[in-house]
Amino acid sequence: MFRTAAIVFLGLGAAWLWTFTLTDFRPEQRPYGLVAGVLALLVGVFLLRRNRLAIAVSALAATVIGLSAAVYAPNSRGPAILFLASLAIVNIIYAVLAARVLAERKSNGEA
């Protein structure tokens, strides 16, 4: 589960770095895009190592994305509703499972 999330974070980070360094897409937001790309790459690398902080950050990001998709789904039309509903469900399930893994590790006394 965390390897898949790490691949997603690494892909998004690489795409943001590519977009904001090598193209003229929204040059006024370039600093924010570069920081977001570097942070996404760092979270992806640390997720591969199963770092607790990276798991918590990815769970928080999944929660924000899932809630955003759930709130916007009623305003959309056509197949976008199904896509947003499935995106919300998948992200919330990931966030719950990640929180469960964090809780299990803490209760077992593992570092």
C-alpha positions as CSV (number, residue, x, y, z in Angstrom):
1,M,0.0,0.0,0.0
2,F,2.7,2.5,0.9
3,R,4.8,1.6,-2.2
4,T,1.9,2.5,-4.4
5,A,1.5,5.8,-2.5
6,A,5.2,6.4,-2.8
7,I,5.0,5.9,-6.5
8,V,2.1,8.4,-6.7
9,F,4.0,11.0,-4.7
10,L,7.2,10.5,-6.7
11,G,5.3,10.8,-10.0
12,L,3.5,14.0,-8.8
13,G,6.7,15.5,-7.5
14,A,8.5,14.8,-10.7
15,A,5.6,16.2,-12.8
16,W,5.5,19.4,-10.7
17,L,9.3,19.9,-11.0
18,W,9.2,19.2,-14.7
19,T,6.2,21.6,-15.2
20,F,7.5,24.5,-13.1
21,T,11.2,24.3,-14.1
22,L,11.1,23.5,-17.8
23,T,7.9,25.2,-19.0
24,D,6.3,28.6,-18.8
25,F,3.2,27.3,-17.1
26,R,2.0,29.9,-14.5
27,P,5.3,31.6,-13.9
28,E,3.9,33.6,-11.0
29,Q,3.3,30.4,-9.1
30,R,6.7,28.8,-9.9
31,P,8.1,29.0,-6.3
32,Y,5.1,27.3,-4.9
33,G,5.2,24.6,-7.5
34,L,8.9,23.9,-7.0
35,V,8.4,23.6,-3.2
36,A,5.4,21.3,-3.7
37,G,7.4,19.2,-6.1
38,V,10.4,18.8,-3.8
39,L,8.1,18.0,-0.8
40,A,6.2,15.4,-2.8
41,L,9.5,13.8,-3.8
42,L,10.7,13.8,-0.2
43,V,7.4,12.2,1.0
44,G,7.7,9.6,-1.7
45,V,11.2,8.7,-0.8
46,F,10.5,8.4,2.9
47,L,7.3,6.4,2.2
48,L,9.5,3.8,0.5
49,R,11.3,3.6,3.8
50,R,8.0,3.4,5.7
51,N,8.9,6.5,7.8
52,R,6.1,7.3,10.3
53,L,6.1,11.0,9.5
54,A,5.8,10.3,5.8
55,I,2.9,8.0,6.4
56,A,1.2,10.6,8.5
57,V,1.7,13.3,5.9
58,S,0.4,11.0,3.1
59,A,-2.6,10.1,5.2
60,L,-3.3,13.8,5.8
61,A,-2.9,14.6,2.0
62,A,-5.3,11.7,1.2
63,T,-7.8,13.0,3.7
64,V,-7.8,16.5,2.1
65,I,-8.1,15.1,-1.4
66,G,-10.8,12.6,-0.4
67,L,-12.9,15.3,1.3
68,S,-12.4,17.8,-1.5
69,A,-13.6,15.2,-4.1
70,A,-16.6,14.3,-1.9
71,V,-17.6,17.9,-1.5
72,Y,-17.2,18.7,-5.2
73,A,-18.9,15.6,-6.6
74,P,-22.5,16.9,-6.3
75,N,-21.6,20.0,-8.3
76,S,-20.1,18.0,-11.2
77,R,-22.0,16.4,-14.1
78,G,-21.7,13.1,-16.1
79,P,-19.0,10.6,-15.5
80,A,-17.0,13.1,-13.4
81,I,-19.4,12.3,-10.5
82,L,-18.4,8.6,-10.6
83,F,-14.7,9.5,-10.9
84,L,-14.8,11.9,-8.0
85,A,-16.8,9.5,-5.8
86,S,-14.3,6.7,-6.4
87,L,-11.4,9.1,-5.8
88,A,-13.0,10.1,-2.5
89,I,-13.6,6.5,-1.4
90,V,-10.1,5.3,-2.3
91,N,-8.4,8.3,-0.6
92,I,-10.5,8.0,2.6
93,I,-9.9,4.2,2.8
94,Y,-6.1,4.8,2.3
95,A,-6.2,7.5,5.1
96,V,-8.0,5.2,7.5
97,L,-5.7,2.2,6.8
98,A,-2.6,4.5,7.2
99,A,-3.9,5.8,10.5
100,R,-4.5,2.2,11.6
101,V,-0.9,1.2,10.7
102,L,0.4,4.2,12.7
103,A,-1.8,3.3,15.7
104,E,-0.6,-0.4,15.5
105,R,3.0,0.5,15.5
106,K,2.6,2.9,18.4
107,S,0.7,0.3,20.5
108,N,3.3,-2.4,19.8
109,G,6.1,-0.2,21.0
110,E,7.9,-0.2,17.6
111,A,9.9,2.7,16.5
